[in-house]
Amino acid sequence: MKKVEYTLMPTNMPSVNISSLSQGKSAQIVKKVHTENVDVLIVKNNKPYAVIMPYSTYSKGKGFKNEK
């Protein structure tokens, strides 16, 4: 019997399939991340693969001082 693996994904985070990045939608996704200040989950084979986040979120996590 094949083992079934379940992955929990955040429900409050917008997500896009990784194929969208190669279909010319990457600029739209990056613009949304920047203008709306949201994180976007990248999904590959129905599993979380990566996250695109605004620089401000990244810098807070790394302890950098925000540059303006």
Helices and strands as residue ranges (DSSP letters): E 15-17, G 18-23, H 26-36, E 40-44, E 47-52, H 55-62
